[in-house]
């Protein structure tokens, strides 16, 4: 690729050099990014593909521009563009791109470099480490693989990076996008019909921006299928050199059918005709790329918790619509949605099970999820389980439902919509 071609690519990827601005729906993590920008540490923005990492990075660029940083002192590079495919295994090419930028833009003073989807380049960390140590560059990196960003940076630059994890839109962010005021109790009461209608859509389709703004259910489902397949075939298969990619794909969609349930590795091994170890590896790859998450069964002893049987959840509710057998099981969808919210609030999420089961325990609060408690036997079952573990662990509990009724039998019941917005 000639120098003139590289300069043209750089110009196309950096419209802010020519006076353009970046405007988009604001994300909650924008304030964290702004707070980190003046610091010396490298900033990493991790998250699943299509969740908005590039948009968040460009909001950081917009902030820098508004605070007086010269536009040409900011370089944005989307490393996954087709132009770079032939060079992706040569980290030295990143030096070529940066040197060409210096010739083209001639920045004076501190330089900010935003590398989008950095994992696309093999050994990218060599370039980052070298430039970080010998220059005053401020790096902001985005990536769609948790282990790639954390492990590689911690190995080379221990203590010199700060991570911002970006999930798909939260319910709060979704309501902000829709322009539905929910700032206080008065607004929640006034707009309850609109909030409930938005919740029904969010429960089914999740928080991917392109999905919930798509015009029809068929397009939404097609987008979600393409997201999952792109992650499997572009991120997981080549990185781990998987030969039977079709089995990997079928496994993921099968797991979406069984989301919110305990994982049985032996059964999965027999179903797909691959070893127990391979099943565990594949689930680890899905976790690395933010497709799903497993949680432990609660135990006081950390060793026993690690050995315990896991429960599995999708990291966005929309993926439930890609299941091998798509279901309208609203209880499953509600439990998965509560999981996605709790995962953002705590690092120590578990579930409790003996003769009865409680869906989630965060160390301070027990959470039981049930779509409705209208039937007496359902109310008795859910309250009995919650009271059992509440007495055993000496912790309070709450039952989260789609439409909460007044508290019953000294058990607090709360509507999920209300709880999500606290």
C-alpha positions as a printed Julia matrix, in Angstrom:
422×3 Matrix{Float64}:
   0.0     0.0    0.0
   1.46    3.35  -1.04
   1.99    6.28   1.31
  -0.6     8.32  -0.6
  -3.16    5.53  -0.14
  -2.47    5.38   3.59
  -2.88    9.15   3.83
  -6.23    8.91   2.05
  -7.39    6.19   4.48
  -6.29    8.24   7.48
  -8.14   11.27   6.16
 -11.32    9.25   5.62
 -11.21    7.82   9.13
 -10.64   11.19  10.8
 -13.34   13.6    9.58
 -12.83   15.71  12.72
  -9.63   16.99  11.05
 -11.93   18.79   8.63
 -14.4    20.25  11.09
 -16.93   17.42  11.43
 -18.36   16.63  14.87
 -19.41   13.35  16.44
 -22.97   13.26  17.79
 -24.73   10.19  19.12
 -26.93    8.96  21.96
 -24.95    9.53  25.14
 -23.91    6.47  27.14
 -23.5     6.35  30.9
 -19.82    5.4   30.58
 -19.04    8.65  28.73
 -18.38   10.41  32.05
 -15.93    7.72  33.1
 -14.08    8.02  29.8
 -13.86   11.8   30.18
 -12.5    11.4   33.72
  -9.8     8.97  32.49
  -8.63   11.01  29.49
  -6.28   13.36  31.43
  -4.55   10.4   33.12
  -1.33    8.78  31.9
  -2.76    5.25  31.82
  -3.88    3.52  28.64
  -7.68    3.34  28.44
  -9.3     0.16  27.17
 -12.96   -0.02  26.2
 -14.16   -3.62  26.12
 -17.5    -5.03  25.08
 -19.36   -7.21  22.64
 -19.34   -6.28  18.96
 -21.95   -3.67  17.96
 -22.53   -2.48  21.52
 -21.24    1.03  20.76
 -17.55    1.01  21.67
 -16.58    3.03  18.58
 -19.33    5.54  19.27
 -18.17    5.94  22.87
 -14.58    6.45  21.7
 -15.73    9.15  19.28
 -17.64   10.84  22.09
 -14.29   10.98  23.87
 -12.8    12.59  20.75
 -15.64   15.12  20.69
 -14.92   16.02  24.31
 -11.24   16.57  23.54
 -12.16   18.85  20.63
 -14.53   20.85  22.81
 -11.8    21.33  25.42
  -9.38   22.8   22.9
  -7.28   19.85  21.72
  -6.24   20.52  18.09
  -8.12   18.14  15.74
  -4.92   16.91  14.09
  -3.56   15.84  17.49
  -6.2    13.12  17.58
  -5.82    9.97  15.46
  -8.66    7.46  15.12
  -7.99    4.13  13.39
 -10.54    1.38  12.8
  -8.12   -1.52  12.45
 -10.75   -3.92  11.17
 -11.19   -2.15   7.86
 -10.52   -4.26   4.71
  -7.52   -2.12   3.76
  -5.55   -3.58   6.67
  -6.34   -7.29   6.21
  -3.11   -8.16   4.41
  -1.08   -6.51   7.2
  -2.93   -7.81  10.27
  -0.16  -10.28  11.17
   2.56   -7.63  11.05
   2.49   -5.39  14.11
   5.23   -3.24  12.58
   2.65   -1.97  10.12
   1.07   -0.02  12.97
   4.31    1.96  13.15
   3.99    2.63   9.43
   0.46    3.96   9.92
   1.53    6.14  12.83
   4.6     7.53  11.03
   2.44    8.38   8.01
   0.0    10.17  10.32
   2.86   12.26  11.72
   3.9    13.25   8.19
   0.35   14.08   7.16
  -1.0    15.89  10.21
   2.23   17.21  11.77
   0.71   17.34  15.29
   2.24   19.68  17.84
   2.04   18.72  21.49
   0.28   15.79  23.11
  -1.13   13.18  20.73
  -4.21   11.05  21.37
  -4.43    7.73  19.5
  -7.71    5.8   19.37
  -7.29    2.24  18.05
 -10.66    0.64  17.35
 -10.99   -3.18  17.45
  -7.31   -3.44  18.28
  -7.39   -7.25  18.56
  -7.65   -7.41  14.76
  -3.86   -6.95  14.61
  -1.64   -9.75  15.88
   0.84   -8.54  18.52
  -0.72   -5.07  18.61
   0.49   -4.75  22.21
   4.13   -4.56  21.01
   3.37   -1.32  19.15
   1.35    0.12  22.03
   4.0    -0.71  24.64
   6.8     0.75  22.54
   5.02    4.03  21.82
   3.64    4.32  25.34
   7.09    4.08  26.9
   8.99    6.41  24.57
   6.43    9.1   23.75
   3.66   11.05  25.4
   0.89    9.38  23.43
  -2.43    8.88  25.18
  -3.87    5.57  23.97
  -7.54    4.64  23.93
  -8.11    1.06  22.73
 -11.38   -0.72  22.0
 -11.68   -4.48  21.77
 -14.23   -7.27  21.6
 -12.28   -9.89  23.53
 -11.96   -9.68  27.31
  -8.9   -11.9   27.75
  -7.02  -10.29  24.86
  -7.21   -6.81  26.35
  -6.79   -7.68  30.01
  -4.21  -10.47  29.81
  -1.95   -8.94  27.17
  -1.92   -5.47  28.7
  -1.46   -6.73  32.25
   1.5    -8.83  31.11
   3.26   -5.97  29.34
   1.97   -2.9   31.14
   1.0    -4.01  34.62
  -0.88   -1.26  36.43
  -0.73    1.1   33.45
  -4.19    0.61  31.98
  -7.75    1.42  33.0
 -10.69   -0.5   31.6
 -14.19    0.67  30.8
 -16.57   -2.17  30.06
 -19.46   -1.27  27.79
 -22.6    -3.37  27.66
 -25.49   -2.99  25.28
 -28.0    -0.27  26.21
 -29.4    -0.51  29.72
 -33.14    0.03  30.22
 -32.34    3.48  31.59
 -30.35    4.34  28.44
 -33.1     2.88  26.25
 -35.69    5.15  27.86
 -33.36    8.11  27.38
 -33.12    7.24  23.69
 -36.93    7.09  23.45
 -37.21   10.42  25.27
 -39.36    8.97  28.08
 -38.81   10.93  31.27
 -38.18    8.7   34.29
 -36.07   10.97  36.46
 -38.31   10.92  39.56
 -41.36    9.28  41.07
 -43.71   11.79  39.48
 -42.31   11.11  36.01
 -42.42    7.34  36.58
 -46.08    7.56  37.52
 -47.03    9.93  34.72
 -45.25    7.91  32.03
 -45.96    4.41  33.37
 -47.84    3.29  30.25
 -45.02    4.34  27.92
 -42.44    2.82  30.28
 -44.29   -0.5   30.4
 -44.64   -0.57  26.61
 -40.91    0.15  26.23
 -40.12   -2.55  28.78
 -42.01   -5.19  26.8
 -39.89   -4.38  23.73
 -36.65   -4.28  25.71
 -37.45   -7.58  27.45
 -37.8    -9.34  24.12
 -35.18   -7.64  21.95
 -32.5    -6.4   24.35
 -30.23   -3.39  24.11
 -28.39   -3.43  20.78
 -29.04   -0.01  19.21
 -29.36   -1.29  15.64
 -31.76   -4.0   16.81
 -34.24   -1.94  18.81
 -34.27    0.77  16.11
 -34.94   -1.8   13.32
 -38.44   -1.49  11.8
 -39.64   -5.11  11.99
 -39.2    -8.22  14.17
 -37.81  -10.15  11.18
 -35.04   -7.59  10.68
 -34.3    -7.54  14.39
 -33.89  -11.3   14.51
 -31.75  -11.27  11.35
 -29.43   -8.68  12.91
 -29.04  -10.7   16.1
 -28.25  -13.84  14.13
 -25.63  -11.97  12.11
 -24.05  -10.52  15.27
 -23.66  -13.97  16.83
 -22.33  -15.52  13.61
 -19.86  -12.69  13.02
 -18.44  -13.12  16.51
 -18.18  -16.88  16.09
 -16.6   -16.84  12.62
 -14.51  -13.65  12.83
 -13.36  -13.63  16.45
 -13.5   -17.14  17.9
 -12.8   -19.52  14.99
  -9.61  -17.88  13.64
  -8.19  -16.98  17.06
  -8.56  -20.51  18.43
  -8.11  -22.32  15.1
 -11.34  -24.26  15.43
 -11.85  -26.81  12.67
 -15.5   -27.69  13.2
 -16.95  -24.18  13.21
 -20.46  -25.41  12.43
 -20.58  -27.35  15.71
 -19.48  -24.24  17.59
 -22.29  -22.25  15.99
 -24.93  -24.91  16.68
 -23.77  -25.13  20.29
 -24.27  -21.41  20.85
 -27.81  -21.36  19.49
 -28.63  -24.5   21.47
 -27.35  -22.83  24.64
 -29.64  -19.87  24.01
 -32.56  -22.32  24.13
 -31.36  -23.39  27.57
 -30.38  -19.98  28.97
 -31.09  -19.45  32.72
 -30.6   -23.19  33.37
 -27.76  -25.19  34.89
 -25.07  -26.36  32.49
 -24.52  -30.09  32.17
 -21.24  -30.58  30.33
 -21.69  -34.36  30.0
 -25.09  -33.98  28.33
 -23.74  -31.32  25.98
 -20.77  -33.54  25.15
 -23.07  -36.42  24.23
 -25.44  -34.18  22.27
 -22.73  -32.65  20.09
 -20.32  -35.58  19.92
 -17.33  -33.68  21.28
 -15.37  -34.03  24.5
 -16.33  -32.53  27.84
 -13.13  -30.47  27.74
 -13.97  -29.08  24.29
 -17.44  -28.07  25.51
 -15.84  -26.2   28.42
 -13.36  -24.52  26.07
 -16.11  -23.43  23.7
 -18.14  -21.9   26.54
 -15.01  -20.07  27.63
 -14.65  -18.61  24.12
 -18.28  -17.45  24.21
 -17.56  -15.73  27.53
 -14.38  -14.08  26.21
 -16.37  -12.45  23.42
 -19.23  -11.37  25.71
 -21.9   -13.63  24.22
 -22.81  -15.35  27.46
 -21.82  -15.75  31.1
 -21.83  -18.56  33.65
 -22.37  -18.02  37.36
 -21.43  -20.26  40.3
 -23.64  -21.85  42.88
 -23.15  -20.08  46.22
 -20.91  -21.72  48.76
 -18.99  -20.24  51.68
 -15.81  -21.97  50.51
 -14.33  -20.42  47.33
 -12.98  -23.8   46.19
 -16.43  -25.39  46.38
 -17.94  -22.42  44.55
 -15.47  -22.83  41.68
 -16.25  -26.57  41.46
 -20.01  -26.02  41.58
 -22.48  -26.54  38.75
 -22.93  -23.36  36.72
 -26.0   -21.54  35.46
 -25.8   -19.91  32.04
 -27.16  -16.58  30.8
 -27.09  -14.57  27.59
 -25.37  -11.2   27.93
 -28.13   -9.51  25.94
 -31.76  -10.57  25.97
 -32.0   -10.28  22.21
 -29.84  -13.39  21.8
 -32.68  -15.47  23.27
 -34.44  -14.81  19.96
 -31.66  -16.68  18.13
 -32.23  -19.93  20.03
 -32.53  -23.22  18.19
 -36.13  -23.27  19.39
 -37.13  -19.62  19.97
 -39.42  -19.36  22.96
 -41.89  -16.84  24.26
 -41.12  -17.99  27.8
 -41.48  -14.65  29.53
 -40.2   -16.03  32.81
 -36.93  -17.07  31.16
 -36.6   -13.67  29.47
 -37.3   -11.83  32.74
 -34.72  -13.84  34.68
 -32.11  -13.29  31.98
 -32.82   -9.56  31.98
 -32.39   -9.34  35.75
 -29.09  -11.17  35.34
 -27.79   -8.64  32.78
 -28.57   -5.81  35.2
 -27.09   -7.53  38.26
 -23.92   -8.4   36.36
 -23.3    -4.68  35.92
 -23.83   -4.01  39.63
 -21.76   -6.76  41.24
 -18.73   -8.93  40.53
 -19.75  -11.73  42.91
 -23.06  -12.92  41.55
 -24.12  -16.5   42.43
 -27.3   -18.54  42.74
 -28.47  -20.57  45.74
 -29.79  -24.13  45.57
 -30.43  -26.9   48.06
 -33.88  -28.45  48.17
 -35.16  -25.07  46.98
 -33.53  -22.48  44.73
 -33.1   -18.7   44.65
 -32.07  -17.21  41.34
 -29.41  -14.71  42.44
 -27.34  -13.7   45.46
 -24.96  -10.74  45.28
 -23.54  -11.1   48.79
 -25.95   -8.61  50.31
 -29.35   -9.32  48.74
 -31.25  -12.35  47.5
 -33.23  -12.02  44.26
 -36.02  -14.31  43.15
 -37.42  -13.71  39.66
 -40.93  -14.75  38.68
 -43.05  -13.31  35.89
 -46.23  -13.41  37.98
 -47.25  -14.4   41.51
 -50.98  -14.46  40.81
 -51.28  -18.22  41.33
 -51.26  -19.24  44.99
 -48.95  -22.23  44.47
 -46.42  -20.05  42.61
 -46.48  -17.47  45.4
 -45.97  -20.19  48.02
 -43.08  -21.81  46.11
 -41.18  -18.58  45.47
 -41.65  -17.1   48.94
 -40.68  -20.38  50.65
 -37.39  -20.55  48.74
 -36.57  -16.92  49.4
 -37.38  -17.17  53.11
 -35.3   -20.33  53.43
 -32.1   -18.7   52.19
 -32.86  -15.37  53.82
 -32.94  -17.09  57.21
 -29.89  -19.22  56.43
 -27.7   -16.37  55.11
 -29.18  -13.63  57.31
 -29.74  -11.46  54.25
 -32.86   -9.7   52.95
 -34.58  -10.79  49.75
 -36.88   -9.48  47.06
 -39.08  -11.08  44.44
 -38.87   -9.31  41.08
 -41.93   -9.66  38.87
 -43.3    -8.14  35.69
 -46.22   -6.5   37.48
 -45.71   -6.28  41.22
 -48.55   -6.54  43.69
 -48.46   -5.28  47.3
 -45.93   -7.13  49.46
 -47.19  -10.5   50.71
 -46.23  -12.62  53.72
 -43.42  -10.28  54.7
 -41.75  -10.82  51.31
 -40.99   -7.72  49.31
 -42.23   -7.82  45.72
 -40.98   -5.25  43.21
 -41.67   -4.71  39.52
 -38.58   -5.28  37.42
 -39.19   -2.01  35.55
 -39.02   -0.08  38.82
 -35.98   -1.98  40.09
 -34.03   -1.46  36.86
 -34.4     2.32  37.15
 -33.18    2.63  40.73
